[in-house]
Amino acid sequence: MARGETVAMPKKRQKRRLFNLSTGFDMHFFVLLMIILVVGLATLYSASHVYAFNYNDGDSYFYIRKQLLFTALGLVAMLLASMVDYHQLHKFAWPVWLVSLVLLVVAYIMPSESGVHRWIRIPGLGQFQPSELAKFALILLFAHLISLNHKRMKTFTGGFLPLFILLGITCALVVIEPHLSGTLLIGMLGFAMMYVGGVRVGWLAAVLGVGIAGVVFMVLVMGYEQDRMAVWLHPLESFANEITFEDGLSGRDHAWQTVQSLYAIGSGGLLGQGPGNSRQKHLFLPEPQNDFIFSIFCEEMGWVGAVLVLVLFGLLVWRGFVIALKAPDKFGCMLALGLTLQIGLQVAINVAVVSNLLPNTGISLPFFSYGGTSIFMLLAQMGVVLSISRQSRIEKV
């Protein structure tokens, strides 16, 4: 070796720590989330206490008490997730997805409730909904695979086909529950992540076209879900006429929830009836604490309140996208994008359903609707977004 010549030392492989607390998380995202959560809990109590009193032995706090418990657990999970280096999730992508599939199968073989197999009943703890875990599992797995194979995303066998097969398996196990809204949401998430990940638009468009044609065939030719379509297109006529559908229920039965939801939204007017003053929650709107809680909020807070809440959700999604775009790597970008997009899509579909812009598909409003599994998973997922924000190249306050 010549005098003065230096030897290049091999670079050491970067070892990532389990916890990353070198910087704070994004306070803009956190504050928006907390505001939405508080408003959601207040709305849940207002919407649910009359129903809870009549159907739970006079216990007006039945739903809000359980929701507060799972919210507290979810907040703990969110803070813990925000401290864990999100790169550690790479190693859990496949196991979490496989566990979600097993739980979906278990839910399917469990005794049905109201004709569906969406829940696993755990003695002493209540019910667990595997489809909530399946949403996160698919987002995590897609982010993992796209980040590892981003240079092959434009190829058919290296990009589109594996992701499409994984998406198809997940959707198939959710749709047989049956859970059409969950299937729709998971499918939209999968297609959006494939598009952003670099999959060719032509392949996605072809599959989407076949899927739409299949839905039209099932509805028009096979008669599948024609009762929901009839209520969607003609809610007042279905409510007024005693049309009998295939499941034995009348048009009045099917249209009741939709019509009462529209009454609630309409009676809210510009400024609403005032907090706690909803009329439709007095046993007119069935189970107002669940999927149709936004209509109760509209009735009490009016058009102005509804717009403000949607603006808050819009800001939360926007800030999540900023975190994704400023993430230090492809994995963080795709993970933050998918988790944030889930919130945006779920809000959009729920609001469209309660206002009858879409058929009643049974999808909850994030951070508002009653559901222990949902609120826990949502908050834990937001913790992952906060973890990514710790390493994102954004200004933090």
N, C-alpha and C positions, 0 to 999 in steps of 0.2 A: 504493500500500500504506500502510495507516495506521501511524502511529508506534507502535513497540513490538510490531508484529505480526511473528510469526516465520513463516518458510517451512519447511514440512515437507520434509525431504530424503528422496529415495527410498532405500528399504532396499537395501543391496548384497546380491547373491546370495551365499550362503555357499559359500565355496570349500573343499572338503574336501581334506586332504592324503592322500598315498598311505599314509603310515605314521601310526598313532595310538599314541603312547607316553606320553600325558599321565597315564594312570593304569595301575596294574597289573591283570593279569587275575585272575580268581576262583581263589584258591588251593584252596578246597574242591574244586572240580571237577577241578583239575589233580592234586591229591594222590590223589583217588579213582581217577582215570584211571591214574596211575602204579602204584598198588597192583594194580589189575586187570591191567595190562600185564605186570608182573613175575610175578604168579601164572600168567598165561597162558603166558608163555615157559617157565617151569619145568615146567608141565604138558605143554607141547608136547614138550619134550625127553624127559620121562619116558614119554610115550605113543608117541613115534616111534622111539626109538633101536633097539629090537629089529627093527622092520619095516625101518628104514633099513639095518641091518647085513645083513639077509637079501636085500634087493632092490637094494642099491646097492654091491655089491662090498666088503662089510665096512666101509662107512663109516657108523658109528653117528651121526655128526654131520651127515649130509647135509641133513636137513630143518631142524634148528635153526640151522645155519650160514647157510642162505639166509634163514630167517626173521629172524635177527638183522641181516642186511644190509639187508633191506627195512624193518625196524623202525627202524634208524638213519636211513635216508633219510626215513622217515615222521616221525620226531621232528624232523628238520631242517625238513621241510615244515610241521609243526605249529607250530613256533616262528616261522617266517617268516609263516605265515598269521595267527598271533595278533597280529603287529605291524602287519599291513596293515589299514587302515580298511575294514571289511566293506562299506561303501557303494560301494566301488569295484567290487564284484561285480555291481552292477546292469548294467554295460556288457557283462559276459561271459555273462549269462543265456542269451540266444538262441544265441550262438556255441558255448557248451559243450554245449547240448542238441543242436544240429545235428551237432556232431562226434561225440557219443555215438551218434546214429542211424547215421551213416556207418560207425562202427566196428562197430556191431551187424550191419550189412549185410555188412561185410568178414568178420566172424567166421562169418557164415552161409555165405558162398561158399568159405571155407577148408575143407580136408579135415577130415572129422569125426574125433573122437577118442572111442572107445567109443560111437559112434552119435549123438553130440551135437556141436553147433557153438558152443561157448561161449567158445573161446579163439582168440586171434591169436598165433601163434608168432613170436617175434622172435629171429633168429639171434644167439647169444651172450648173450642176456639172459633167455631163457626164454619164458614165456607171459604174455599180458595178457588179462584178462577184462573186456570192454567193459560188461557188465551192472553192474559195480561203479561205473563212471563214470556209467552211466545213472541210477542211484539218486540220486547227488548232483546230476546235471544236472536231473532232474525237480524235486527239492526246491528248487533255486536258481531255476528258471524259475517255479514256482508262487509262491514267495515274492515274486519280482519282479512278477508280474502281479497278485497279490492286493493288494500294497501300492500299486500304481498305480491299481487299479480297485476299491478296497474299498467305495466308495459304490454300485457297481453289482453287487455280488456276489449280491444277492437277485433279480436279474433273470435270465431264462433265456438270452438272447442275449449279455448283457454279463458274466455271471458263470459260470453252469454250463456252457453249451455249449462255449465255447473251451477251458476247462480239461479237460472230458471228452474232447474230440477229441485234445488233446495227450497225455492219459493213455492213451487208446486206442491211439494210434500207438506210444507207447513200449512198452506191454504186448504189442502184436502182434509187434513185432520181437524181444522177449525170449521169448515163448511158442513161437515157431517154432524156437528153437535145438535142442531144446526145453529150457526152464528154468522149470518150473512153480513152484518155490519163489520164484525171483526175480520172476516175474510176480505171484504172490500178495503178496509184500512190497511191490513197487512200487504195486500196486493199492490196498493198504491205506494206504500212505503218502499216495497221491493223494487218496483219499476222506477221510482224516483232515484233511488240510490244507484241502480244500474245505469241510469241515464247520466247522472253526475259523475259516476265512476268511469265512464268512457265507453260503455257498450253502444254499438251502432244503433242509431235511431230506427233504421229500417227493420231490424229484427224485433225491436220492441213494438213498433207500429203493427207489424204483421200479427204478433201474438195478441196484441190488444184488439185488433180487428176480429180475430177468431173468437176471442172471449166475448166481445159485444154481440157477435152473431149468435153465439151459444146461449147467451142470456135471453135474447129476443126469441130464439127458437123455443126455449123452455117456457117462456111466458105466453107466447101467442099460440104455439102448437100443442105443447104438453099441458098447458093450463097451470104451470107452476107459479105460485104466489100471485095469481090473478086477483085474489081478494084484496091484497094490499095495493095492487095497482088500481083497482076500482075505487078504493077509498082515497087514494092519492089524487086521482084525476077528478073524482066527483064526491068530495067528502060530505057536503050537505045533502046530496041526493041519497048517498049510502046511509046517512044518519036518519033521514026521514022515511026511507022505504025499507020494508021488511024483506030485503033480498037475502036469501039463504046461500051461504058459501059452502065449499066442499067440507070444511071442518065442522059444519053444523051450526056455526054462529051466524047471526043475522048481520045485515049491513049496519044496523044501529050499534051492535056490539063492536064491530071492527072500527067504525068511524068515531066512536065516542071520545076516545083519547085525543084524536086529531082535532075534532071540532071544539072540545073544551080547551085545548091548547090555543087555538085561534081566538076563542072568546077571551081568554086571559090576556093574550097579547094585545088584542083590540081594545079591551077595557082599560088597559094601562095608559093609553093616550100619550101625550107628550111628556108629562111629569110623573105619571103613575098615581096609584091610590095611596102611596105612602108605605114606609117599612112596616111589615107585619099585617097589612090591611088587605091582602089578597082574598077574594071571594071564592075563586075556583079551587083553592086548596082545601076548602071545607067539603071534602068528599065528592066534589064534582069531577076534578081531574084525578084519575086513578094513579096511585103511587107517585105523588108529585115530587118526592125526594130523589127520584131516579132520573131517567133519561129526559123527562120534560121539565126539569127544574128551571130551565132558562125562561120558560113561558111564565112561571110564577114571578121570577125576577122582573120580567118585562111588565107584568101587571102592577107590581108594587113600586117600581122605580121608573117606569115609563120608557119612552123612546130615548130620552137623554141618558138615562142610566144604562140602558142596553148598549148604546153607542160607546159610552165611556169604558164599559167592560171589554167590549170588542177591541177598542183601541189599546187597552192594557195588554190583552192577549197578543195583539199585533206587535206591540213594542217588545214583548217578551220573545216572540219568534224572531223579530228583527235582530235583537241583541244576541240570540243564540246563533243566528247565521253569521254575525260579525265574529263571534268566538270561533266558529267553524272556519271561516275564511282566513283568520289570523292564526290558526293552529300551526304548530311547528312541523307537522308531518301529515301524511295522507290518512293515517289511521285516526288521528285526532279530528281531522277535518270531516271525514265520513261519519264518525261516531257522533260528533256534535250535531252535524247536519241531520242525521237520521232521528236522533232523540228529539230535536227541536221540531222537525217536520211532523213527527207524530202528534205533538200538541196542536200545531196549526191545522192539520188535516182533521183531527178529531173535533176540534172546535167548529170548523167549517161544516162538517157533516152534521153535527148535532144541531147547530142553529138552522141549517137547511131543513132538517127533519121536523123540528118543532114549529117552524113556519110553513110547513107543507110544501117546500120547494123540492123536497125529495121524499120518496115513500118512507113510511115508518120502519126503520131498520133496527131500532133498539141500540143506540150508541150513546155512551155517557158523555157529560160535559166535564172535562178535566178540572179537578180541584173544586168542583161544585157538587156533582152527583154523589149520592151515597154509595159507598163500596170500599171495604177495608183493603182488599187486594189492590184495587186501582190506585187509591191514594198513596199506599205504601210504595208501590212500584214507581209511580210517577215522581215522587219525591226522591227516591233513591236514584232514579235516572237523571234528575236534575242535579244531583250531587256529582254525577259523572261529568256533566257539562261544566259544572263549576271547577272540577279537577282539571279539565282541559283548559279552562280559562286561566288557570295559574301559570300555564306555560305559553299561552297565546300572546302574540305580539300586539297587545292592545293596552291602552292607557287605563290604569285602574285607579279608583279613588277610595 
